[in-house]
Amino acid sequence: MIDLQKYVDGLFRHQRLTPEVKDLKEEILSNMIAKRDDLIAQGLSAEKATEKAKESLSAIDYLIDGNQLTDVGKYHLECMQTLLLNCIIFWIFSLPLLFTHYALTSYIGLLCVIISGCAYILSKDKKEKVIAFLSLSASEHRRKVAWTIWSVFFLVAVGTMAALTFGSDIWFGRPLNITGPYQMANIAVRFYLPLLTIIIPITISSFSKILLKCRKGHEDE
């Protein structure tokens, strides 16, 4: 019983334990125990019966809803290509910051382009051919988490910036005081910086779409 429990736990170690997956796990364990007991009743030793029960199921990926047989090599390559493209977009949109006190952001964008470009070239040269099950539900979960975290960050960042910039005027009921174009540009840049980070959840969302595209056999349908 303990050996089979550990074996089944190992089969599910990379799966998110949703209620459906827990039910499947319990069903598989009970089926293995029943199979082992049948083999023992037929005259096999407990050890051999346990091994036979384990051999009856070596993987569970295909049994779980939301898992997809995927061309992993193609998926990784297209993800790296998308990452490179989005890093270039981030860098381009950060170029106006070179003329402000936040020029470091643009240099970081350029560094990201160089790193992701090198990673893409290395991935392209590998030409790996691996077919495996990847979880669509986990990918969708990551997408939702990314957008949730970014939304909270953006609201907090913009709210804090607005409070620091206009808080005194609003508190004392004074009209907003912007003395000229330079001050307006500085204020705009402060709000522009958090908006640039939207490229992160956009990139993660793109990975989910790429996963669907890289389903094994998709190109033949």
Secondary structure, 3 states (H helix, E strand, C coil): CHHHHHHHHHHCCCCCCCHHHHHHHHHHHHHHHHHHHHHHHCCCCHHHHHHHHHHCCCCCHHHCCCEEEEEHHHHHHHHHHHHHHHHHHHHHHHHHHHHCCCHHHHHHHHHHHHHHHHHHHHHHHHCCCCEEEEEHHHHHHHHHHHHHHHHHHHHHHHHHHHHHHHHHHHHCCCCCCCCCHHHHHHHHHHHHHHHHCCHHHHHHHHHHHHHHHCECCHHHC
